[in-house]
Amino acid sequence: MAPLQVPWQRRLQTLAVLIWGIEPALAFCAFLFFAAMPVFWPLAIAYVIWLMTDKAPQQGGRRLESVRNWAYWRYFAEYFPTTITKEADLDPSKNYVFGYHPHGIISVGAIITFASEGNGFSKFFPGIKPSLMTLTGNFKIPLHREYILALGMCDVSRKSCKKVLSSGPGRSIAIVIGGASESLNARPGIMDLTLKKRLGFVKIALETGASLVPVINFGENDLYEQVKNDDGSWLRRLQRNTQRVAGFTIPLFHGRGIFNYDIGLLPHRRPMHVVFGKPIDPPTGVSDEDKDQVVRELHDKYMQSMKEMYDKYKDEYAPDRVKEIEFVE
């Protein structure tokens, strides 16, 4: 059980994380509540039509700096806490593709870093305006979609990525490269990355002229415990089949509770250190014949940069690691 005498600062941090966790369900229930009352039916119908036809997730979102700068996000980030380390400054006249690793269970660090100012992204990289790219399904949840659009989040489709990158100097995207597959390997002390065959983000960078920036979060995988699901087990097969059918999968995980530290759905209060590597500039004037080869070469450079970053910071930020970084697929 959690102690009774807890500083108010820590209570507010826990409250911020709790609100974040239940917000999608609250938004959906609020919509159902109003839609159940006949007096609101005209508004509900109009909103559903708007939801089905609105192209903002594919057109750069509806970013509101005021929402990204809510004091709430500072409490959220301080809960863990979350820090940023950078190896190089970024030129605000250029565009960037941030590759975020690892996915973890819910990519908490990606939300703090790229969808808010909780850990002060704009202070580290002035002039850079990132959009965190996410699954289309997140924009189907009534009211919740308006919230994440205000945070600058956009659909992760190729068309959407290119739209953001072409919308002006400094406009950049952040993609959680490993996706749902990688979440099945998320465990404390382990960094098994799904990266070997992930070439799409490199192609986007080459086609748009955006520089690749590898990003490692030392701590993302430490936030939750996951039920054992080794390759070949019935659980892993079920999760893989779910992913093939639904496009996403569901890790069986647990964290801590509101009033206890042992079991619940809140993430554990463990530090996250988000490290930004040096940008990798793509070549220009690449012919269609050479494109695939250049993509593979850029991808190799990216993976090598990831390995070097991990080796440089692992003893400082991951002293209790169970194993070294591994590119599993």
ROSETOR-916076 format. One record per residue (C-alpha): residue number from 1; residue in one letter; z, y, x. Coordinates in steps of 0.25 Angstrom, whole numbers, always signed. Example, Ala and Ser with C-alpha at 12.3 -4.5 7.8 and 13.67 -1.06 7.14 Angstrom:
<sites>
(site 1; a; (+31; -18; +49))
(site 2; s; (+29; -4; +55))
</sites>
This chain:
<sites>
(site 1; m; (+0; +0; +0))
(site 2; a; (-3; +14; +4))
(site 3; p; (+10; +22; +8))
(site 4; l; (+15; +32; -3))
(site 5; q; (+16; +44; +7))
(site 6; v; (+2; +47; +10))
(site 7; p; (-3; +61; +14))
(site 8; w; (-10; +68; +3))
(site 9; q; (-22; +70; +13))
(site 10; r; (-24; +55; +14))
(site 11; r; (-22; +54; -1))
(site 12; l; (-33; +63; -4))
(site 13; q; (-42; +56; +6))
(site 14; t; (-40; +43; -1))
(site 15; l; (-43; +50; -14))
(site 16; a; (-56; +55; -9))
(site 17; v; (-60; +41; -5))
(site 18; l; (-56; +36; -19))
(site 19; i; (-64; +46; -26))
(site 20; w; (-76; +43; -17))
(site 21; g; (-75; +28; -21))
(site 22; i; (-74; +29; -36))
(site 23; e; (-83; +41; -38))
(site 24; p; (-96; +33; -41))
(site 25; a; (-88; +26; -52))
(site 26; l; (-81; +38; -57))
(site 27; a; (-95; +45; -58))
(site 28; f; (-101; +34; -66))
(site 29; c; (-89; +33; -75))
(site 30; a; (-90; +48; -78))
(site 31; f; (-104; +47; -82))
(site 32; l; (-102; +35; -91))
(site 33; f; (-90; +42; -97))
(site 34; f; (-99; +54; -101))
(site 35; a; (-111; +46; -105))
(site 36; a; (-102; +38; -115))
(site 37; m; (-99; +51; -123))
(site 38; p; (-111; +55; -132))
(site 39; v; (-109; +70; -130))
(site 40; f; (-113; +68; -115))
(site 41; w; (-125; +58; -118))
(site 42; p; (-136; +69; -116))
(site 43; l; (-130; +73; -103))
(site 44; a; (-128; +58; -99))
(site 45; i; (-143; +55; -103))
(site 46; a; (-148; +67; -95))
(site 47; y; (-140; +63; -83))
(site 48; v; (-145; +49; -83))
(site 49; i; (-159; +54; -84))
(site 50; w; (-156; +64; -72))
(site 51; l; (-150; +52; -64))
(site 52; m; (-163; +44; -66))
(site 53; t; (-172; +55; -62))
(site 54; d; (-165; +63; -52))
(site 55; k; (-172; +61; -38))
(site 56; a; (-161; +68; -30))
(site 57; p; (-157; +56; -23))
(site 58; q; (-171; +54; -17))
(site 59; q; (-173; +69; -15))
(site 60; g; (-162; +73; -6))
(site 61; g; (-150; +73; -15))
(site 62; r; (-142; +85; -21))
(site 63; r; (-133; +88; -9))
(site 64; l; (-122; +97; -12))
(site 65; e; (-114; +102; +1))
(site 66; s; (-102; +106; -8))
(site 67; v; (-100; +91; -12))
(site 68; r; (-102; +86; +2))
(site 69; n; (-91; +96; +7))
(site 70; w; (-81; +92; -4))
(site 71; a; (-67; +92; +3))
(site 72; y; (-66; +78; -4))
(site 73; w; (-75; +72; +7))
(site 74; r; (-66; +77; +18))
(site 75; y; (-54; +69; +12))
(site 76; f; (-64; +57; +10))
(site 77; a; (-68; +57; +25))
(site 78; e; (-54; +60; +30))
(site 79; y; (-49; +47; +23))
(site 80; f; (-55; +38; +34))
(site 81; p; (-57; +48; +41))
(site 82; t; (-72; +50; +45))
(site 83; t; (-77; +56; +58))
(site 84; i; (-90; +60; +63))
(site 85; t; (-95; +58; +78))
(site 86; k; (-108; +63; +82))
(site 87; e; (-116; +60; +95))
(site 88; a; (-126; +72; +93))
(site 89; d; (-129; +84; +85))
(site 90; l; (-140; +84; +75))
(site 91; d; (-151; +94; +74))
(site 92; p; (-150; +100; +60))
(site 93; s; (-165; +103; +60))
(site 94; k; (-168; +88; +60))
(site 95; n; (-166; +76; +50))
(site 96; y; (-158; +64; +52))
(site 97; v; (-156; +50; +47))
(site 98; f; (-142; +46; +49))
(site 99; g; (-140; +31; +50))
(site 100; y; (-126; +27; +45))
(site 101; h; (-119; +15; +50))
(site 102; p; (-112; +6; +45))
(site 103; h; (-113; +5; +30))
(site 104; g; (-99; +0; +28))
(site 105; i; (-95; -3; +14))
(site 106; i; (-98; +10; +7))
(site 107; s; (-103; +19; +18))
(site 108; v; (-91; +29; +17))
(site 109; g; (-94; +36; +30))
(site 110; a; (-108; +39; +27))
(site 111; i; (-104; +46; +14))
(site 112; i; (-93; +54; +21))
(site 113; t; (-103; +58; +32))
(site 114; f; (-116; +60; +26))
(site 115; a; (-112; +63; +11))
(site 116; s; (-101; +73; +13))
(site 117; e; (-95; +82; +23))
(site 118; g; (-82; +73; +24))
(site 119; n; (-83; +71; +39))
(site 120; g; (-90; +84; +42))
(site 121; f; (-105; +80; +44))
(site 122; s; (-111; +94; +43))
(site 123; k; (-101; +99; +54))
(site 124; f; (-106; +88; +64))
(site 125; f; (-120; +89; +60))
(site 126; p; (-123; +104; +55))
(site 127; g; (-136; +105; +48))
(site 128; i; (-138; +90; +45))
(site 129; k; (-138; +87; +30))
(site 130; p; (-137; +72; +28))
(site 131; s; (-139; +64; +15))
(site 132; l; (-133; +50; +14))
(site 133; m; (-143; +41; +8))
(site 134; t; (-138; +30; -2))
(site 135; l; (-143; +20; -12))
(site 136; t; (-151; +24; -24))
(site 137; g; (-141; +17; -33))
(site 138; n; (-130; +28; -29))
(site 139; f; (-138; +38; -37))
(site 140; k; (-138; +30; -50))
(site 141; i; (-123; +32; -52))
(site 142; p; (-122; +44; -62))
(site 143; l; (-114; +56; -57))
(site 144; h; (-111; +49; -44))
(site 145; r; (-126; +52; -39))
(site 146; e; (-124; +67; -41))
(site 147; y; (-112; +66; -32))
(site 148; i; (-119; +59; -21))
(site 149; l; (-131; +67; -22))
(site 150; a; (-122; +79; -20))
(site 151; l; (-117; +73; -7))
(site 152; g; (-132; +72; -2))
(site 153; m; (-134; +57; -4))
(site 154; c; (-148; +52; -7))
(site 155; d; (-155; +40; -10))
(site 156; v; (-158; +31; +3))
(site 157; s; (-173; +29; -1))
(site 158; r; (-183; +32; +10))
(site 159; k; (-189; +43; +1))
(site 160; s; (-176; +50; +0))
(site 161; c; (-172; +49; +14))
(site 162; k; (-185; +56; +18))
(site 163; k; (-183; +66; +8))
(site 164; v; (-170; +70; +14))
(site 165; l; (-175; +70; +28))
(site 166; s; (-186; +79; +24))
(site 167; s; (-178; +89; +17))
(site 168; g; (-175; +98; +28))
(site 169; p; (-169; +100; +42))
(site 170; g; (-155; +92; +44))
(site 171; r; (-157; +84; +31))
(site 172; s; (-153; +70; +35))
(site 173; i; (-150; +56; +29))
(site 174; a; (-139; +46; +31))
(site 175; i; (-142; +31; +28))
(site 176; v; (-132; +20; +29))
(site 177; i; (-142; +11; +36))
(site 178; g; (-135; -3; +34))
(site 179; g; (-134; -2; +19))
(site 180; a; (-128; -12; +10))
(site 181; s; (-131; -24; +19))
(site 182; e; (-122; -17; +30))
(site 183; s; (-111; -15; +20))
(site 184; l; (-109; -30; +20))
(site 185; n; (-105; -30; +35))
(site 186; a; (-95; -18; +33))
(site 187; r; (-82; -23; +39))
(site 188; p; (-71; -16; +48))
(site 189; g; (-74; -17; +63))
(site 190; i; (-88; -21; +61))
(site 191; m; (-102; -13; +62))
(site 192; d; (-113; -23; +58))
(site 193; l; (-125; -14; +55))
(site 194; t; (-137; -17; +46))
(site 195; l; (-147; -9; +55))
(site 196; k; (-157; -18; +62))
(site 197; k; (-167; -18; +51))
(site 198; r; (-164; -5; +45))
(site 199; l; (-177; +3; +49))
(site 200; g; (-179; +12; +36))
(site 201; f; (-170; +24; +41))
(site 202; v; (-177; +24; +54))
(site 203; k; (-191; +25; +47))
(site 204; i; (-186; +36; +39))
(site 205; a; (-181; +44; +51))
(site 206; l; (-194; +41; +58))
(site 207; e; (-203; +46; +46))
(site 208; t; (-195; +58; +44))
(site 209; g; (-192; +62; +58))
(site 210; a; (-177; +61; +56))
(site 211; s; (-168; +57; +67))
(site 212; l; (-159; +45; +66))
(site 213; v; (-144; +46; +68))
(site 214; p; (-136; +34; +69))
(site 215; v; (-122; +35; +63))
(site 216; i; (-111; +25; +64))
(site 217; n; (-98; +25; +56))
(site 218; f; (-87; +18; +64))
(site 219; g; (-77; +15; +52))
(site 220; e; (-87; +13; +40))
(site 221; n; (-85; -2; +40))
(site 222; d; (-70; -1; +42))
(site 223; l; (-68; +5; +28))
(site 224; y; (-68; -8; +20))
(site 225; e; (-65; -22; +21))
(site 226; q; (-76; -32; +16))
(site 227; v; (-75; -46; +11))
(site 228; k; (-81; -56; +21))
(site 229; n; (-96; -58; +18))
(site 230; d; (-102; -65; +31))
(site 231; d; (-117; -67; +31))
(site 232; g; (-120; -80; +23))
(site 233; s; (-108; -79; +14))
(site 234; w; (-109; -79; -1))
(site 235; l; (-104; -65; -2))
(site 236; r; (-114; -60; +8))
(site 237; r; (-126; -67; +1))
(site 238; l; (-121; -61; -12))
(site 239; q; (-120; -47; -6))
(site 240; r; (-134; -48; +0))
(site 241; n; (-140; -53; -13))
(site 242; t; (-133; -42; -21))
(site 243; q; (-140; -32; -11))
(site 244; r; (-153; -38; -13))
(site 245; v; (-153; -37; -28))
(site 246; a; (-145; -24; -30))
(site 247; g; (-148; -16; -17))
(site 248; f; (-134; -15; -13))
(site 249; t; (-122; -25; -10))
(site 250; i; (-107; -25; -12))
(site 251; p; (-98; -28; -1))
(site 252; l; (-85; -34; -5))
(site 253; f; (-75; -24; +2))
(site 254; h; (-61; -18; +1))
(site 255; g; (-54; -6; +7))
(site 256; r; (-41; +0; +3))
(site 257; g; (-35; +5; -10))
(site 258; i; (-29; +18; -14))
(site 259; f; (-15; +14; -13))
(site 260; n; (-16; +2; -3))
(site 261; y; (-23; +0; +10))
(site 262; d; (-27; -14; +9))
(site 263; i; (-37; -16; -3))
(site 264; g; (-46; -7; -12))
(site 265; l; (-59; +0; -12))
(site 266; l; (-56; +12; -4))
(site 267; p; (-61; +12; +11))
(site 268; h; (-50; +10; +21))
(site 269; r; (-45; +23; +28))
(site 270; r; (-52; +20; +42))
(site 271; p; (-59; +30; +51))
(site 272; m; (-74; +32; +51))
(site 273; h; (-81; +38; +63))
(site 274; v; (-96; +42; +60))
(site 275; v; (-104; +43; +73))
(site 276; f; (-117; +50; +73))
(site 277; g; (-127; +45; +84))
(site 278; k; (-138; +53; +91))
(site 279; p; (-150; +56; +83))
(site 280; i; (-162; +47; +85))
(site 281; d; (-175; +55; +84))
(site 282; p; (-188; +48; +79))
(site 283; p; (-201; +50; +85))
(site 284; t; (-212; +58; +79))
(site 285; g; (-226; +55; +76))
(site 286; v; (-225; +40; +75))
(site 287; s; (-237; +33; +70))
(site 288; d; (-237; +23; +58))
(site 289; e; (-240; +12; +68))
(site 290; d; (-228; +15; +77))
(site 291; k; (-218; +18; +66))
(site 292; d; (-212; +4; +65))
(site 293; q; (-210; +3; +80))
(site 294; v; (-204; +17; +81))
(site 295; v; (-194; +14; +69))
(site 296; r; (-189; +2; +76))
(site 297; e; (-187; +9; +89))
(site 298; l; (-179; +20; +82))
(site 299; h; (-171; +9; +75))
(site 300; d; (-168; +3; +88))
(site 301; k; (-164; +17; +94))
(site 302; y; (-155; +19; +82))
(site 303; m; (-148; +5; +83))
(site 304; q; (-146; +7; +98))
(site 305; s; (-140; +21; +95))
(site 306; m; (-130; +14; +85))
(site 307; k; (-126; +4; +95))
(site 308; e; (-123; +15; +105))
(site 309; m; (-115; +23; +95))
(site 310; y; (-107; +11; +91))
(site 311; d; (-104; +7; +106))
(site 312; k; (-100; +22; +109))
(site 313; y; (-90; +24; +98))
(site 314; k; (-85; +10; +94))
(site 315; d; (-73; +10; +103))
(site 316; e; (-68; +23; +97))
(site 317; y; (-72; +21; +83))
(site 318; a; (-72; +6; +81))
(site 319; p; (-61; +1; +90))
(site 320; d; (-57; -10; +80))
(site 321; r; (-71; -15; +78))
(site 322; v; (-73; -30; +76))
(site 323; k; (-87; -31; +82))
(site 324; e; (-98; -22; +88))
(site 325; i; (-109; -16; +80))
(site 326; e; (-120; -25; +76))
(site 327; f; (-133; -23; +69))
(site 328; v; (-134; -35; +60))
(site 329; e; (-147; -34; +53))
</sites>
